[in-house]
Amino acid sequence: MEAANKPISSICFKPGNEDFVYISAGNEILSFDVRMGTQSKPLETYNYNRDEINQIAVSSKGFLAAADDSGDVKIVNTIQKCLYKRLREAHTSICSSVQFIPWRPWTAITGGLDSKLAAWDFSKGRTLFSIDYGSPELQNGSSSGSAGQCFNPAFVHSVAVSEEGILGGLYKVCAVARGDGAVDVVDLEYELAPAKSKGPPRAAILTTRSKGAELGDGSCNQSRAKRIHLDYTMGGHTAAVSCVIW
């Protein structure tokens, strides 16, 4: 199937109907019915992004998200076939990844080459939380900043949201693939909870040690206790992690 005359940067199936596929090429998004094979023609075309699109994602509610080089994310209503919302100002560089959070139908999460992870209420176009992996606090508390990886910025290259959660669904998490070779697993429910209701970090969240991962013992600070940090000290990557999936 000849889908586009430009390199295809991202592809995803339509949730609930995997006969339909969306692709991004340049700053354009097209959809196809794969049952048509080589005879397939674009069913929908969207040109709302001004720069090259890096990743697209489609929600079960019919919303399409497209993250581009400008740092913006466009949300398209594929049912009404119109631009729904523009998400901007969380990222100061390329927005490399976007995913919807399946158990929160109005929430999306993005990552960028500014080393930031951001969650959005896309119905209102505002951020719910942001994590800056390039901040001194996170860099100093991470073994990824030590010898062997100090020249690799903690760019966010890929984000994956677990639909089932971990530990029997007790924790709703996402995984973040970073340019410094680390993978962070973030407790989304903790991050998304109102500040007043967070309280102390939950004891079952994992923290890393030089010889592996073990259950948090309360000795680590709160900002690290709600995340699992996987890096080269645990046998992981010594170069940038380009992709992650559950």
N, C-alpha and C positions, 0 to 999 in steps of 0.2 A: 504494500500500500504506500503510494507516494503521498506523504502527509504534508510536507512543507519544502520550500526551496532554501531554507536556512537550517543551521544545526538545531536539533531539538534538545532543549535544556532540561525539560521535566515532562513527566507523563504520569497520569493517575486514572484509575477507573472511577466510574460513578457509583457511589455506595448504593447498594440495593439493586443495581442493574449493570452488571459488568459487561454487557454487550456494548456499552458506550464508554469511550475513552476520551480524555482531555489531554492535549499536548500544548506545550509552549515552545515557540520558536521566535527568537528576537523579542520584540515587545508585543507579540500577538499570541492569542490563545484560540485554539480550534478544537472542536469536538467531532468525533466520528462514530459511526456504527460499525463495529468490527465484523459483523455478520455480512457486510457488503464486500468484504475483502478488497481486492484491487480496484473494484468499481466504486468504492466509498468516496463520497464527497463531503466536505465540511458541513455539519448540521448547524453549528453555531460558530460565530467568530467574534472575538472581543479584542478591542484595541485601546483599552483604558490606561495601560501602563506607558509611561513616556520613555523608560529605559529598558534595557534587556532584562527579561524575566529569568530568575534563577530557580524558583520552585513554585509549583502550584499544588493546591489541595482542595478537595471538594468535601463538604459536610453532608451528613444525612438529611439535612433540611434544605438542601439545594443551593447553598452558598459556595461560591468559588473564590479562593484567596490566591493572589499572585504577588510574590515578593520580588522586587527588582533592584537594579544597581543603584538607584537613587536613594535607597533606604526606605522607600514607601511600600505599603502593601495595599493593593486594591481588593475590595470585597465586591463581588458581582452576584446579583440575584439571578440565578440561571432560570428560575421559573418565570419571572417577569422580564428577564433578559435586559437588565439595566444595571448601571453602577449603583451599588448600595452604599458603600462607605469607603473613604480613603483613610488609612491608618498612617500617621506620619509623626515625626519628631522624636520617636523613641530611639531611632538609629541614626547615627551621624555618618555612617558609611554604608556599604553594600548590605542589603538584607538578603542573606543567603538561604534562609530556610523558613518555612511556615507550616503549621499544622493546626487543625482544629482539635479541641478537647471534647471527646465524644460524650462524656457524662455532664458537660456544661455547654449546652447548645449555642450559647451566645459568646463563647470564649475561644480565642485563638492564641497561639503562642508563636513567637518569632525569634530568630537568632540572626546575628549579623557579624560582619567583619570589623565592627567596632568593639568586639568582645562582649556584647551585651545579649542577654536573654530577656525578653519582655512578654508579658501576658496582657491580653486586651479583652475588654468588653467591646466587641466590634459593633454592637447595636448602638453604642454611644460614642464610639471612636476614641476611647480613652484607655490609658494603661492601668492595669490593676497592680502589677509589680514589675520591677526590673532588677536584674542581677548583672553587675558589671564585673566580669571575670578579669578585666585588666586593672581593677582597682588595687592599690597597694595592700589593702587588708586581705583580699583573697589571694594575691600573688605571694605575699609573705607567709600565708598559712598553708601554702600548697607545696608539696615536694616537687611539682612540675617546674617550679622556678629554680631548682637547684642545677648542679652541673649536668650538662648533656642536653638540657632543654631550654636554657636561658635565652636562646636566640629565636625561639618560636613563640610568637604572640598567641594569646589564648583566644584567637578568633573562634567564633561559633560557626562551624561548617554545616552541621546537620542537627536536627532535633527530631526525636521520635517519642510519641505519646503511647503509653501502654494502655490498651483498652480494658484489659482485665485487672490491672494492678499487680502488685507483688505481695508475697506472704499471704496467699489466699484471698487477695483482693483487699487486704487491710489498708494498703498504702496505694494511693493513686499517684503515679509518678510519670516523669518524662526523663529521657536520656539525652545528654548534650555532648556531641562530638566536638572536641576543641583542637585548635591549631597547635597547642603545646603538647599534644599526644595524650591528653587526659580525656576521660569520659566521666561526666558528672551525672548522677541520678538524683533528681530533685523531687522532693515531696510536694506535689502541686497543691494538695489540699491544705497543707500547712502554709505555703506561701500565699494562697488565695484567701485564707481566713482573715477576718478583720483583726487588726492589731490588738484590740482589747481582749479578744478571745483566744489568742495564741497560747499564752502561758508559757511554761517551760517546755523545751523540746521533748518529744516522746522518746521514751527510753529505748524503744526497739529499733530506732534508726541507726544505720551502720555508720561507723567512722573508720578511717583508714589508719593503719600503723605501718611501719617499715617492713614488717614481715607478713602483712596481709590485712584482712578486714575483720573486725570484731564488733560485738555489740557495744553501743555507747555506754560509758560508765558514769556519765555526768561530769567528767573532768574537762571535756572540751567546751568551747564557747558555743553559744546558741546559734550563731550564723553558720557554723560548720556542722552542728549536730543534726540538722534536718536534711543533709545531703550525703550521698555516698560519693566518694572521690576515688576513681580508679585510674592509676597511672603506671609508669614504667617500673616503679618499685615493686609492683605486684605482678610483674611479667607482662605488662602492657606495652603500648606503642612508645617508641622513642622519636617518632616524627608525627606530623599532623594526622589527626583522625578525620577522614573525609566523609564518612557515612556511618550512621548507626540506625538500627531497626530492632524492634522486638520480635 
